[in-house]
């Protein structure tokens, strides 16, 4: 359940925004929405770990402490559609070590992933910014972000055009789980030994696996299977 969206009165609610997940006597009682309290005996909380803690202030330490170790990096993610591929045939990604001083952790050209991603011969470049660079770029106008990232790309691939076919920018204050020391071990212990310390509560999020889109998807499948059981 996500914060800030509308809840509809149905028997089974999906993608429903809540203000709080109500827990009493070690089990889920229901959720609070903008329309009032809604009783529920099973809740899947599909949010970041930081949002989950805000939605459930009464969690036991066995769940609260592992979630409290989760930290996120911001990201200003720019996607450039190009008439021509940026990287050589067969190349997908370029990683940039921090010492190079780039605004990006790296960039990809997604033409290689599927023929449906781009027209024949075209490119789709994804730039992933990080750390303070992401916070700074997230605060800038789109035109300034585009100018900065194109100039940075041209440092590594001079054929990057000054004017892409089109550009789309996504801003995230919490984008990637950074997996600090001890976090993965603590979360794994919670999953194995304390996942159902609150009866009827099921967590889903990338932090429950090696953080990735695939990890988030797997956690959602796990939560659905557990709730159905």
C-alpha contacts under 8 A as a table, 3 or more apart, distances in Angstrom:
res1	aa1	res2	aa2	distance
1	X	14	X	7.23
1	X	15	X	5.39
1	X	16	X	4.91
1	X	17	X	5.35
1	X	18	X	6.36
1	X	43	X	7.91
1	X	44	X	6.59
1	X	45	X	5.10
1	X	46	X	5.50
1	X	47	X	6.96
2	X	5	X	6.82
2	X	15	X	6.46
2	X	16	X	5.90
2	X	17	X	4.28
2	X	18	X	6.15
2	X	45	X	7.65
2	X	46	X	6.89
2	X	47	X	6.36
3	X	17	X	4.62
3	X	18	X	5.28
3	X	19	X	6.20
4	X	17	X	5.50
4	X	18	X	6.98
4	X	19	X	7.61
5	X	16	X	6.67
5	X	17	X	4.50
5	X	18	X	7.52
6	X	16	X	6.52
6	X	17	X	5.72
6	X	33	X	7.92
6	X	34	X	7.48
7	X	13	X	7.79
7	X	16	X	5.09
7	X	17	X	5.81
7	X	18	X	7.53
7	X	33	X	6.64
7	X	34	X	7.63
7	X	35	X	7.49
8	X	13	X	7.30
8	X	16	X	7.58
9	X	13	X	7.64
10	X	13	X	5.91
13	X	16	X	6.17
17	X	33	X	6.69
18	X	21	X	7.16
18	X	31	X	6.37
18	X	32	X	5.64
18	X	33	X	4.56
18	X	34	X	7.27
18	X	55	X	7.88
19	X	31	X	7.45
19	X	32	X	5.39
19	X	33	X	5.44
19	X	34	X	7.15
19	X	55	X	6.45
20	X	31	X	5.74
20	X	32	X	5.14
20	X	33	X	7.37
20	X	54	X	7.84
20	X	55	X	4.56
20	X	56	X	6.29
21	X	28	X	7.49
21	X	29	X	7.94
21	X	30	X	6.17
21	X	31	X	4.48
21	X	32	X	6.41
21	X	55	X	5.74
21	X	56	X	5.61
22	X	28	X	6.11
22	X	29	X	5.49
22	X	30	X	5.24
22	X	31	X	5.41
22	X	32	X	7.16
22	X	56	X	7.17
23	X	26	X	6.64
23	X	27	X	5.59
23	X	28	X	4.58
23	X	29	X	5.49
23	X	30	X	7.32
23	X	56	X	7.64
23	X	58	X	6.96
23	X	59	X	7.99
23	X	198	X	7.84
24	X	27	X	5.63
24	X	28	X	6.41
24	X	29	X	6.30
26	X	197	X	7.05
26	X	198	X	5.02
26	X	199	X	6.32
27	X	198	X	4.81
27	X	199	X	4.30
27	X	200	X	6.07
27	X	201	X	7.32
28	X	40	X	7.06
28	X	41	X	5.86
28	X	42	X	6.66
28	X	43	X	7.27
28	X	198	X	6.78
28	X	199	X	6.19
28	X	200	X	5.46
28	X	201	X	6.16
29	X	39	X	6.07
29	X	40	X	5.79
29	X	41	X	6.05
30	X	37	X	7.08
30	X	38	X	5.54
30	X	39	X	4.12
30	X	40	X	4.21
30	X	41	X	6.59
30	X	42	X	7.89
30	X	43	X	7.64
31	X	37	X	5.83
31	X	38	X	5.30
31	X	39	X	6.44
31	X	40	X	6.96
32	X	35	X	7.80
32	X	36	X	5.63
32	X	37	X	4.44
32	X	38	X	6.16
33	X	36	X	5.15
33	X	37	X	6.17
33	X	38	X	7.27
40	X	43	X	6.86
41	X	200	X	5.77
42	X	200	X	4.34
42	X	201	X	5.96
42	X	202	X	7.62
42	X	227	X	6.72
43	X	200	X	6.21
43	X	201	X	5.18
43	X	202	X	6.14
44	X	201	X	6.19
44	X	202	X	4.66
44	X	203	X	5.75
44	X	204	X	6.85
44	X	223	X	6.67
44	X	224	X	7.71
44	X	227	X	7.92
45	X	52	X	6.92
45	X	201	X	7.49
45	X	202	X	6.21
45	X	203	X	5.03
45	X	204	X	5.96
46	X	203	X	6.29
46	X	204	X	4.63
46	X	205	X	5.79
46	X	220	X	7.43
47	X	51	X	6.06
47	X	52	X	6.03
47	X	204	X	6.87
47	X	205	X	6.02
48	X	51	X	5.32
48	X	52	X	6.23
48	X	205	X	6.12
48	X	206	X	7.72
48	X	207	X	7.70
49	X	52	X	4.97
49	X	53	X	6.35
49	X	67	X	5.56
49	X	68	X	7.48
49	X	70	X	6.44
49	X	205	X	7.36
49	X	207	X	7.15
50	X	53	X	5.34
50	X	54	X	6.63
50	X	67	X	7.27
50	X	68	X	7.29
50	X	70	X	7.38
50	X	71	X	7.98
51	X	54	X	5.10
51	X	55	X	6.23
52	X	55	X	5.11
52	X	56	X	6.13
53	X	56	X	5.20
53	X	57	X	5.95
53	X	59	X	7.84
53	X	64	X	6.99
53	X	67	X	7.22
53	X	68	X	7.66
54	X	57	X	5.88
56	X	59	X	6.00
59	X	63	X	6.39
59	X	64	X	5.58
59	X	198	X	7.97
60	X	63	X	5.75
60	X	64	X	5.90
60	X	197	X	7.87
61	X	64	X	4.78
61	X	65	X	5.34
62	X	65	X	6.22
62	X	66	X	7.15
62	X	190	X	6.61
62	X	194	X	6.36
62	X	197	X	7.81
63	X	66	X	5.77
63	X	67	X	6.41
63	X	190	X	6.36
63	X	194	X	6.95
63	X	195	X	7.53
63	X	197	X	7.89
64	X	67	X	5.28
64	X	68	X	6.04
65	X	68	X	4.94
65	X	69	X	6.68
66	X	69	X	5.40
66	X	70	X	7.26
66	X	183	X	6.75
66	X	186	X	5.35
66	X	187	X	5.37
66	X	190	X	7.01
67	X	70	X	5.56
67	X	187	X	7.25
69	X	180	X	7.56
69	X	182	X	7.94
69	X	183	X	5.58
70	X	177	X	6.81
70	X	178	X	7.53
70	X	179	X	6.75
70	X	180	X	7.41
70	X	183	X	6.43
70	X	207	X	7.17
71	X	177	X	5.77
71	X	178	X	5.81
71	X	179	X	6.97
71	X	180	X	7.26
72	X	174	X	5.21
72	X	175	X	6.21
72	X	176	X	5.30
72	X	177	X	4.46
72	X	178	X	5.47
73	X	130	X	6.64
73	X	131	X	6.22
73	X	173	X	7.26
73	X	174	X	5.70
73	X	175	X	5.72
73	X	176	X	5.24
73	X	177	X	6.46
73	X	178	X	6.35
74	X	130	X	6.11
74	X	131	X	6.34
74	X	134	X	5.70
74	X	135	X	6.44
74	X	172	X	5.59
74	X	173	X	4.48
74	X	174	X	4.92
74	X	175	X	5.23
74	X	176	X	7.00
75	X	128	X	6.51
75	X	129	X	5.29
75	X	130	X	5.34
75	X	131	X	7.57
75	X	134	X	4.82
75	X	135	X	7.28
75	X	138	X	7.65
75	X	171	X	6.19
75	X	172	X	5.21
75	X	173	X	6.56
75	X	174	X	7.31
75	X	175	X	5.78
75	X	176	X	7.77
76	X	128	X	6.57
76	X	129	X	5.50
76	X	130	X	7.45
76	X	134	X	5.13
76	X	135	X	7.62
76	X	137	X	6.29
76	X	138	X	5.68
76	X	169	X	7.12
76	X	170	X	6.04
76	X	171	X	4.68
76	X	172	X	6.26
77	X	126	X	6.95
77	X	127	X	5.69
77	X	128	X	5.12
77	X	129	X	6.44
77	X	169	X	5.71
77	X	170	X	5.12
77	X	171	X	6.22
77	X	172	X	7.93
78	X	126	X	5.84
78	X	127	X	5.21
78	X	128	X	7.03
78	X	146	X	7.66
78	X	167	X	7.06
78	X	168	X	5.89
78	X	169	X	4.45
78	X	170	X	6.42
79	X	124	X	6.77
79	X	125	X	5.53
79	X	126	X	4.57
79	X	127	X	6.40
79	X	167	X	5.61
79	X	168	X	5.21
79	X	169	X	6.26
80	X	124	X	5.71
80	X	125	X	5.03
80	X	126	X	6.57
80	X	164	X	6.03
80	X	165	X	7.36
80	X	166	X	6.13
80	X	167	X	4.69
80	X	168	X	6.78
81	X	122	X	7.71
81	X	123	X	5.99
81	X	124	X	4.69
81	X	125	X	6.50
81	X	164	X	5.95
81	X	165	X	5.35
81	X	166	X	5.34
81	X	167	X	6.22
82	X	85	X	6.64
82	X	86	X	7.69
82	X	122	X	5.71
82	X	123	X	4.79
82	X	124	X	6.05
82	X	125	X	7.60
82	X	164	X	5.37
82	X	165	X	5.32
82	X	166	X	7.48
83	X	121	X	7.19
83	X	122	X	4.68
83	X	123	X	6.32
83	X	164	X	7.67
83	X	165	X	6.48
84	X	121	X	5.55
84	X	122	X	4.29
84	X	123	X	5.42
85	X	88	X	7.33
85	X	109	X	7.34
85	X	111	X	7.39
85	X	121	X	6.11
85	X	122	X	5.08
85	X	123	X	4.07
85	X	124	X	7.48
86	X	109	X	6.73
86	X	123	X	6.16
86	X	125	X	7.41
86	X	157	X	7.41
86	X	159	X	7.04
86	X	160	X	6.41
87	X	91	X	5.88
87	X	92	X	7.26
87	X	109	X	6.51
87	X	157	X	7.96
88	X	91	X	5.59
90	X	112	X	6.64
91	X	109	X	7.56
91	X	112	X	7.30
92	X	108	X	5.45
92	X	109	X	5.33
92	X	110	X	6.46
92	X	111	X	7.92
92	X	112	X	6.27
92	X	113	X	8.00
93	X	106	X	7.23
93	X	107	X	5.76
93	X	108	X	4.14
93	X	109	X	6.42
94	X	106	X	5.45
94	X	107	X	5.51
94	X	108	X	6.30
95	X	105	X	6.19
95	X	106	X	4.28
95	X	107	X	6.76
96	X	100	X	6.72
96	X	102	X	7.11
96	X	104	X	6.97
96	X	105	X	5.33
96	X	106	X	5.11
97	X	100	X	5.77
97	X	101	X	7.96
97	X	105	X	6.89
98	X	101	X	5.81
98	X	102	X	6.90
98	X	105	X	7.13
102	X	105	X	7.27
102	X	152	X	6.84
103	X	129	X	5.67
103	X	130	X	7.02
103	X	133	X	5.54
103	X	134	X	7.73
103	X	149	X	7.54
103	X	152	X	7.28
104	X	107	X	7.23
104	X	127	X	6.58
104	X	128	X	5.39
104	X	129	X	4.12
104	X	130	X	6.22
104	X	133	X	7.81
105	X	128	X	5.90
105	X	129	X	5.75
105	X	130	X	6.24
106	X	127	X	6.41
106	X	128	X	5.89
106	X	129	X	7.55
107	X	125	X	6.78
107	X	126	X	5.42
107	X	127	X	4.51
107	X	128	X	6.07
108	X	124	X	7.93
108	X	125	X	5.46
108	X	126	X	5.22
108	X	127	X	6.83
109	X	112	X	7.00
109	X	123	X	6.12
109	X	124	X	5.29
109	X	125	X	4.44
109	X	126	X	6.49
110	X	113	X	5.44
110	X	114	X	7.60
110	X	117	X	6.83
110	X	123	X	6.85
110	X	124	X	5.33
110	X	125	X	6.39
110	X	126	X	7.56
111	X	114	X	6.25
111	X	115	X	6.74
111	X	117	X	5.82
111	X	118	X	5.78
111	X	122	X	6.98
111	X	123	X	5.43
111	X	124	X	6.04
112	X	115	X	7.36
113	X	117	X	7.23
114	X	117	X	5.50
114	X	118	X	7.91
115	X	118	X	6.26
115	X	119	X	7.28
115	X	120	X	7.36
116	X	119	X	7.24
117	X	124	X	7.45
118	X	121	X	7.63
118	X	122	X	5.50
118	X	123	X	6.18
118	X	124	X	6.69
119	X	122	X	5.32
127	X	149	X	7.71
129	X	133	X	6.31
129	X	134	X	5.20
130	X	133	X	5.63
130	X	134	X	4.78
130	X	135	X	7.89
131	X	134	X	5.56
131	X	135	X	6.87
132	X	135	X	5.13
132	X	136	X	6.12
133	X	136	X	5.14
133	X	137	X	6.06
134	X	137	X	5.16
134	X	138	X	5.90
135	X	138	X	5.16
135	X	139	X	6.54
135	X	173	X	7.50
136	X	139	X	5.45
136	X	140	X	6.80
137	X	140	X	5.12
137	X	145	X	6.01
138	X	171	X	5.87
138	X	172	X	7.74
140	X	144	X	6.29
140	X	145	X	6.39
141	X	144	X	5.42
141	X	145	X	6.38
142	X	145	X	5.09
142	X	146	X	6.13
142	X	169	X	7.25
143	X	146	X	5.21
143	X	147	X	6.26
144	X	147	X	5.15
144	X	148	X	6.20
145	X	148	X	5.26
145	X	149	X	6.15
146	X	149	X	5.37
146	X	150	X	6.00
146	X	167	X	7.84
147	X	150	X	5.37
147	X	151	X	6.21
148	X	151	X	5.31
148	X	152	X	6.25
149	X	152	X	4.91
149	X	153	X	6.03
150	X	153	X	5.02
150	X	154	X	6.16
150	X	160	X	7.13
150	X	161	X	7.75
150	X	162	X	6.73
151	X	154	X	5.15
151	X	155	X	6.69
152	X	155	X	5.32
152	X	156	X	7.30
153	X	156	X	5.51
153	X	157	X	5.95
153	X	158	X	7.48
153	X	160	X	6.59
154	X	157	X	4.86
154	X	158	X	4.37
154	X	159	X	6.80
154	X	160	X	5.52
155	X	158	X	6.21
157	X	160	X	5.93
161	X	164	X	6.09
163	X	166	X	7.94
164	X	167	X	6.73
172	X	175	X	5.33
174	X	177	X	7.88
176	X	211	X	7.26
176	X	212	X	7.80
177	X	206	X	7.49
177	X	207	X	6.45
177	X	211	X	5.90
178	X	211	X	7.93
179	X	182	X	7.95
179	X	183	X	5.79
179	X	184	X	6.37
179	X	211	X	7.64
180	X	183	X	5.63
180	X	184	X	7.83
181	X	184	X	7.74
182	X	185	X	5.40
182	X	186	X	6.10
183	X	186	X	5.19
183	X	187	X	6.14
184	X	187	X	5.19
184	X	188	X	6.03
184	X	207	X	7.94
184	X	208	X	7.93
184	X	209	X	7.80
184	X	210	X	7.67
185	X	188	X	5.13
185	X	189	X	6.22
186	X	189	X	5.18
186	X	190	X	6.25
187	X	190	X	4.97
187	X	191	X	6.15
187	X	207	X	7.77
187	X	208	X	6.40
188	X	191	X	5.07
188	X	192	X	6.18
188	X	208	X	7.27
189	X	192	X	5.18
189	X	193	X	5.88
189	X	194	X	7.42
190	X	193	X	5.39
190	X	194	X	4.77
190	X	195	X	5.74
191	X	194	X	5.92
191	X	195	X	4.74
191	X	208	X	7.65
192	X	195	X	6.56
194	X	197	X	5.13
195	X	198	X	7.65
195	X	202	X	7.53
196	X	199	X	5.56
196	X	200	X	7.39
196	X	201	X	6.86
196	X	202	X	7.48
198	X	201	X	5.69
200	X	227	X	7.31
202	X	223	X	5.45
202	X	226	X	7.55
202	X	227	X	7.09
203	X	219	X	7.62
203	X	220	X	7.89
203	X	223	X	6.37
204	X	208	X	7.15
204	X	216	X	6.80
204	X	219	X	4.95
204	X	220	X	5.04
204	X	222	X	7.89
204	X	223	X	6.23
205	X	208	X	5.92
205	X	215	X	7.45
205	X	216	X	4.77
205	X	217	X	7.82
205	X	219	X	5.94
205	X	220	X	7.04
206	X	209	X	5.87
206	X	210	X	7.13
206	X	211	X	4.81
206	X	212	X	5.81
206	X	213	X	6.72
206	X	214	X	7.80
206	X	215	X	4.98
206	X	216	X	3.85
206	X	217	X	7.63
206	X	219	X	6.97
207	X	210	X	6.82
207	X	211	X	5.37
207	X	215	X	7.61
207	X	216	X	7.44
208	X	211	X	7.36
208	X	215	X	7.11
208	X	216	X	7.50
208	X	219	X	6.46
209	X	212	X	7.75
209	X	215	X	5.03
209	X	216	X	7.33
209	X	218	X	7.97
209	X	219	X	7.26
210	X	215	X	6.04
211	X	214	X	8.00
211	X	215	X	5.72
211	X	216	X	7.30
212	X	215	X	4.93
212	X	216	X	6.32
213	X	216	X	5.15
213	X	217	X	6.28
214	X	217	X	5.07
214	X	218	X	6.17
215	X	218	X	5.12
215	X	219	X	6.16
216	X	219	X	5.16
216	X	220	X	6.34
217	X	220	X	5.19
217	X	221	X	6.39
218	X	221	X	5.10
218	X	222	X	6.16
219	X	222	X	4.99
219	X	223	X	6.15
220	X	223	X	5.08
220	X	224	X	6.17
221	X	224	X	5.15
221	X	225	X	6.17
222	X	225	X	5.27
222	X	226	X	6.13
223	X	226	X	5.13
223	X	227	X	6.07
224	X	227	X	5.16
224	X	228	X	6.16
225	X	228	X	5.18
225	X	229	X	6.28
226	X	229	X	5.18
